[in-house]
């Protein structure tokens, strides 16, 4: 395969089904920072799968555990097992024996949290304890940062709106939004509050304007760059009101951004039991959430299989407000006979 900006590159991928490696015809993962389960898909040749022990009889009765791998390099052929992309059970299995194809799709292991429901009373447990408990119920290990808040003291209004028999994931999402924490599953580990296997890295796109008869261009590996701005979304005010039954005192905090046009959006949030600092943190976090869609960038590029939504996307060289570092909002990585490509959507920081 060839990258127009940097010459040839090599890409390879594989699927491991119930511990057995099978070459994939194509595969892909779609990952998000929206506290949702990531998804994946893969296509296999039925004849190749059958030779490895996965014939029609197997596909007609099994729920396979699937791990997707992919690698990209520029110095020669690559080991497809060099980088794990995602793992999970297959939710859908489609077999076409005439065209010799098996199509698999599913979610990451957050699916186990989405499929278990609970009516647990959690008043005397911290957020960290609940995250660890629910990870264990889903067969996952837990990596929790922070989460010292007692749910019963600070989540009365949050949990009051939840229906009976909420999923374990619903409860964790509520807690993560309240605390402004990341929540995702990486491999066999539930991460709450950050500190995951990804993160700390990023992808940079540099734009070079036309000069001396040369057309404009992008940094090596980048195939497309789209820039978007929604002016009206940069103008908002968030007010947080709280009441402490212990101190009998009310708390109000406000956070504003006025870079947009027109009248600011007004948002009122009521949460019990907050200190002044906590109320301000909630106001600032919700303002970031409201205004994060003002600036958006989209990139198509040769895939970097190590990239995750915990990493960042940086734009440089435009000489405009788009030159900044963005959170990766959505990330799709695809491998097929043409090579390996990825699409990234980045937005300014904020809750999701």
C-alpha positions as CSV (number, residue, x, y, z in Angstrom):
1,X,0.0,0.0,0.0
2,X,1.1,3.6,-0.6
3,X,0.7,6.8,1.4
4,X,0.8,9.8,-1.0
5,X,2.8,11.8,1.6
6,X,5.3,9.3,2.7
7,X,5.6,6.4,0.3
8,X,4.8,2.7,0.9
9,X,3.6,1.2,4.1
10,X,2.6,-2.3,5.3
11,X,-0.6,-3.2,7.1
12,X,-1.9,-6.6,8.3
13,X,-4.7,-7.7,10.6
14,X,-6.0,-10.8,12.3
15,X,-8.8,-12.1,14.4
16,X,-8.4,-14.5,17.3
17,X,-11.6,-16.6,17.9
18,X,-11.7,-18.5,21.1
19,X,-7.9,-18.5,21.3
20,X,-7.3,-19.5,17.6
21,X,-5.8,-17.0,15.2
22,X,-7.6,-16.6,11.8
23,X,-6.6,-14.2,9.0
24,X,-9.3,-11.6,8.5
25,X,-10.4,-10.3,5.1
26,X,-11.3,-7.0,6.8
27,X,-12.1,-5.7,10.2
28,X,-12.8,-2.5,12.0
29,X,-13.4,-0.8,15.4
30,X,-15.4,2.2,16.3
31,X,-14.5,3.9,19.5
32,X,-16.0,6.8,21.3
33,X,-15.4,9.1,24.3
34,X,-19.2,9.2,25.0
35,X,-19.2,6.6,27.8
36,X,-20.7,4.0,25.5
37,X,-19.6,0.5,24.6
38,X,-17.1,0.5,21.7
39,X,-18.1,-1.7,18.7
40,X,-16.2,-3.9,16.2
41,X,-16.7,-6.0,13.1
42,X,-14.7,-8.5,11.1
43,X,-15.1,-10.6,7.9
44,X,-13.6,-14.1,7.6
45,X,-13.4,-16.6,4.7
46,X,-15.6,-19.5,5.9
47,X,-13.3,-22.0,4.3
48,X,-10.3,-20.6,6.2
49,X,-12.3,-20.5,9.4
50,X,-13.5,-24.1,8.9
51,X,-9.9,-25.3,8.3
52,X,-9.1,-23.9,11.8
53,X,-12.1,-25.8,13.3
54,X,-14.8,-23.2,13.0
55,X,-17.2,-24.7,10.5
56,X,-20.9,-24.1,9.9
57,X,-21.8,-26.3,12.9
58,X,-19.7,-24.1,15.1
59,X,-21.2,-20.9,13.9
60,X,-24.7,-22.3,14.3
61,X,-24.3,-22.8,18.1
62,X,-21.4,-20.9,19.6
63,X,-21.0,-17.4,21.1
64,X,-17.4,-16.8,20.3
65,X,-15.0,-14.6,22.2
66,X,-13.3,-12.4,19.6
67,X,-10.1,-10.4,19.8
68,X,-9.2,-8.0,16.9
69,X,-5.5,-7.2,16.1
70,X,-3.9,-4.9,13.5
71,X,-0.5,-3.4,12.8
72,X,0.9,-0.8,10.4
73,X,4.6,-0.1,9.6
74,X,6.9,1.5,7.0
75,X,10.0,-0.8,7.3
76,X,8.6,-4.0,5.8
77,X,5.9,-6.6,6.6
78,X,4.4,-6.3,10.1
79,X,3.2,-8.8,12.7
80,X,-0.6,-8.5,12.8
81,X,-0.6,-9.4,16.5
82,X,1.6,-6.4,17.4
83,X,-1.4,-4.4,18.6
84,X,-4.7,-5.4,20.1
85,X,-7.6,-3.2,18.9
86,X,-10.5,-4.6,20.9
87,X,-12.0,-7.7,22.4
88,X,-15.6,-8.9,23.2
89,X,-18.2,-11.5,22.5
90,X,-19.9,-11.6,19.1
91,X,-23.4,-10.1,19.2
92,X,-24.2,-11.0,15.5
93,X,-23.0,-13.8,13.3
94,X,-23.8,-13.8,9.6
95,X,-22.7,-16.7,7.4
96,X,-23.0,-17.0,3.7
97,X,-21.7,-20.4,2.6
98,X,-22.1,-19.6,-1.1
99,X,-19.9,-16.6,-1.0
100,X,-17.6,-18.2,1.6
101,X,-18.0,-15.4,4.1
102,X,-18.5,-15.1,7.9
103,X,-19.4,-11.6,9.2
104,X,-19.0,-11.0,12.9
105,X,-19.9,-7.9,14.9
106,X,-20.1,-7.0,18.6
107,X,-19.2,-4.7,21.4
108,X,-16.3,-4.5,23.8
109,X,-16.6,-6.0,27.3
110,X,-18.6,-3.1,28.6
111,X,-21.5,-5.1,27.1
112,X,-21.5,-7.2,30.3
113,X,-22.3,-4.1,32.3
114,X,-25.0,-3.1,29.9
115,X,-26.7,-6.5,30.2
116,X,-26.9,-6.7,34.0
117,X,-29.6,-4.8,35.9
118,X,-29.6,-3.7,39.5
119,X,-31.8,-2.3,42.2
120,X,-28.9,-2.0,44.7
121,X,-29.1,0.5,47.5
122,X,-25.7,2.3,47.4
123,X,-26.1,5.0,50.1
124,X,-23.1,3.9,52.2
125,X,-20.7,3.1,49.3
126,X,-18.3,5.4,47.6
127,X,-18.2,5.8,43.8
128,X,-14.9,3.9,43.8
129,X,-16.4,1.0,45.7
130,X,-19.3,0.8,43.4
131,X,-17.1,0.9,40.3
132,X,-15.0,-1.9,41.7
133,X,-18.1,-3.9,42.7
134,X,-19.7,-3.6,39.3
135,X,-16.5,-4.4,37.5
136,X,-16.3,-7.6,39.5
137,X,-19.9,-8.5,38.6
138,X,-19.1,-8.1,34.9
139,X,-15.9,-10.3,35.2
140,X,-13.6,-7.2,34.8
141,X,-10.8,-5.9,36.8
142,X,-11.1,-2.2,37.9
143,X,-8.7,0.8,37.6
144,X,-10.3,3.6,39.6
145,X,-8.9,7.1,40.2
146,X,-10.6,9.2,42.8
147,X,-14.2,8.4,43.5
148,X,-14.2,9.1,47.2
149,X,-17.7,10.6,47.1
150,X,-20.4,8.8,49.1
151,X,-23.2,8.1,46.7
152,X,-26.0,8.5,49.3
153,X,-24.8,12.0,50.3
154,X,-24.4,13.4,46.8
155,X,-26.5,11.4,44.3
156,X,-30.1,11.7,45.6
157,X,-31.3,13.7,42.7
158,X,-29.2,11.9,40.2
159,X,-30.5,8.4,41.1
160,X,-34.1,9.6,41.7
161,X,-34.5,9.9,37.9
162,X,-33.3,6.4,37.2
163,X,-35.9,3.7,36.6
164,X,-36.0,0.5,38.7
165,X,-33.6,-2.2,37.5
166,X,-31.1,0.2,35.9
167,X,-28.2,-1.4,34.2
168,X,-24.8,-1.4,36.0
169,X,-23.5,0.8,33.2
170,X,-26.3,3.3,33.7
171,X,-25.3,3.8,37.3
172,X,-21.6,4.1,36.5
173,X,-22.4,6.7,33.7
174,X,-24.4,8.8,36.2
175,X,-21.5,8.7,38.6
176,X,-18.9,9.5,36.0
177,X,-20.9,12.5,34.7
178,X,-21.3,13.8,38.2
179,X,-17.6,13.5,38.9
180,X,-16.5,14.6,35.4
181,X,-14.6,11.3,35.1
182,X,-13.7,9.2,32.1
183,X,-15.5,5.8,31.9
184,X,-14.5,3.1,29.5
185,X,-13.4,-0.5,29.1
186,X,-10.0,-1.4,27.7
187,X,-9.5,-5.1,27.3
188,X,-10.5,-6.8,30.5
189,X,-10.3,-3.7,32.7
190,X,-12.9,-1.1,33.6
191,X,-11.4,2.4,33.9
192,X,-13.1,5.1,36.0
193,X,-11.6,8.5,36.3
194,X,-8.7,8.1,33.8
195,X,-5.4,6.4,34.0
196,X,-6.2,3.8,31.2
197,X,-4.0,1.8,28.9
198,X,-4.3,4.5,26.3
199,X,-3.8,8.2,26.7
200,X,-0.7,10.3,27.1
201,X,-0.1,10.2,23.3
202,X,-1.8,11.8,20.3
203,X,-1.9,12.4,16.6
204,X,-0.8,15.7,15.0
205,X,-1.9,17.1,11.6
206,X,0.1,20.0,10.2
207,X,-1.3,22.1,7.3
208,X,1.1,23.7,4.9
209,X,-0.3,26.6,2.9
210,X,0.4,26.9,-0.9
211,X,3.7,28.6,-1.6
212,X,6.0,29.2,-4.6
213,X,3.7,27.4,-6.9
214,X,3.3,24.4,-4.6
215,X,-0.3,23.4,-3.7
216,X,-1.4,23.3,0.0
217,X,-0.6,20.0,1.8
218,X,-1.0,18.0,4.9
219,X,1.6,16.2,7.0
220,X,2.7,12.7,5.9
221,X,0.0,10.0,6.5
222,X,-2.9,12.5,6.6
223,X,-5.4,12.1,3.7
224,X,-8.0,14.7,4.5
225,X,-8.7,17.5,7.0
226,X,-12.1,19.2,7.6
227,X,-12.6,22.2,9.9
228,X,-16.0,23.1,11.3
229,X,-17.2,25.9,13.7
230,X,-20.6,26.7,15.1
231,X,-20.5,30.3,16.4
232,X,-23.7,30.2,18.3
233,X,-22.5,27.3,20.5
234,X,-19.6,29.4,21.9
235,X,-22.0,31.6,23.9
236,X,-23.4,30.1,27.1
237,X,-23.9,30.6,30.9
238,X,-24.3,27.8,33.4
239,X,-25.6,28.4,36.9
240,X,-25.4,25.6,39.6
241,X,-27.6,25.8,42.7
242,X,-27.1,23.5,45.7
243,X,-28.3,23.1,49.3
244,X,-26.7,21.5,52.2
245,X,-29.1,19.9,54.7
246,X,-26.3,19.7,57.2
247,X,-25.2,23.3,57.2
248,X,-28.6,24.8,56.1
249,X,-26.7,26.9,53.6
250,X,-27.3,27.5,49.9
251,X,-24.6,27.6,47.3
252,X,-24.6,29.2,43.8
253,X,-21.8,29.1,41.2
254,X,-21.7,30.5,37.6
255,X,-19.6,29.8,34.6
256,X,-19.8,31.7,31.3
257,X,-18.3,31.8,27.8
258,X,-19.0,34.7,25.4
259,X,-17.0,34.0,22.3
260,X,-20.1,33.2,20.2
261,X,-22.9,35.3,18.8
262,X,-26.4,36.2,19.9
263,X,-27.9,35.8,23.3
264,X,-26.1,33.3,25.5
265,X,-27.7,29.9,26.2
266,X,-28.9,29.8,29.9
267,X,-28.5,26.5,31.8
268,X,-29.6,25.9,35.4
269,X,-28.4,22.8,37.3
270,X,-29.6,21.9,40.8
271,X,-27.5,19.3,42.8
272,X,-27.7,18.6,46.5
273,X,-24.9,18.7,49.0
274,X,-22.2,20.6,47.1
275,X,-19.6,22.9,48.5
276,X,-18.8,26.1,46.8
277,X,-15.7,24.6,45.1
278,X,-17.7,21.5,44.0
279,X,-20.5,23.7,42.6
280,X,-18.0,25.7,40.6
281,X,-16.4,22.5,39.3
282,X,-19.8,21.3,38.1
283,X,-20.6,24.7,36.5
284,X,-17.2,24.7,34.7
285,X,-17.6,21.1,33.5
286,X,-21.1,21.6,32.2
287,X,-20.0,24.8,30.4
288,X,-17.3,22.8,28.6
289,X,-19.9,20.1,27.7
290,X,-22.2,22.8,26.3
291,X,-19.6,24.6,24.3
292,X,-17.3,21.7,23.2
293,X,-19.2,21.4,19.9
294,X,-18.3,25.0,18.8
295,X,-15.0,23.9,17.3
296,X,-14.8,20.5,15.5
297,X,-12.2,18.9,13.3
298,X,-12.3,15.7,11.2
299,X,-9.3,13.8,9.9
300,X,-8.8,10.8,7.6
301,X,-5.4,9.3,7.7
302,X,-3.3,6.1,7.5
303,X,-4.2,4.2,10.6
304,X,-2.3,4.4,13.8
305,X,-3.6,1.3,15.6
306,X,-2.2,2.4,19.0
307,X,-4.4,5.5,19.0
308,X,-7.4,5.5,21.5
309,X,-10.1,8.1,22.5
310,X,-8.0,8.8,25.6
311,X,-5.3,10.4,23.3
312,X,-5.5,13.8,21.7
313,X,-5.7,15.3,18.2
314,X,-3.6,18.4,17.5
315,X,-4.1,20.7,14.5
316,X,-1.2,23.1,13.5
317,X,-0.3,25.4,10.6
318,X,-3.6,26.9,9.7
319,X,-2.8,30.2,11.5
320,X,-6.4,30.2,12.9
321,X,-8.4,29.3,16.0
322,X,-8.4,25.7,14.8
323,X,-4.8,25.4,15.7
324,X,-5.2,23.7,19.1
325,X,-5.3,20.3,20.8
326,X,-8.7,18.5,20.8
327,X,-10.1,15.5,22.6
328,X,-10.7,12.6,20.3
329,X,-14.5,12.3,20.3
330,X,-14.8,9.4,17.9
331,X,-12.3,7.1,16.3
332,X,-12.8,4.5,13.6
333,X,-10.0,2.2,12.4
334,X,-10.4,-0.1,9.4
335,X,-8.2,-2.8,7.8
336,X,-9.0,-4.3,4.4
337,X,-7.3,-5.3,1.1
338,X,-6.6,-1.6,0.3
339,X,-4.7,-1.0,3.5
340,X,-5.5,0.5,6.9
341,X,-7.1,3.9,7.4
342,X,-8.7,5.8,10.3
343,X,-11.1,8.6,10.7
344,X,-11.0,10.9,13.8
345,X,-13.4,13.5,15.0
346,X,-12.0,15.9,17.5
347,X,-13.7,18.5,19.7
348,X,-12.5,20.9,22.4
349,X,-12.3,19.5,25.9
350,X,-15.4,18.9,28.0
351,X,-17.6,16.3,29.6
352,X,-19.3,13.8,27.3
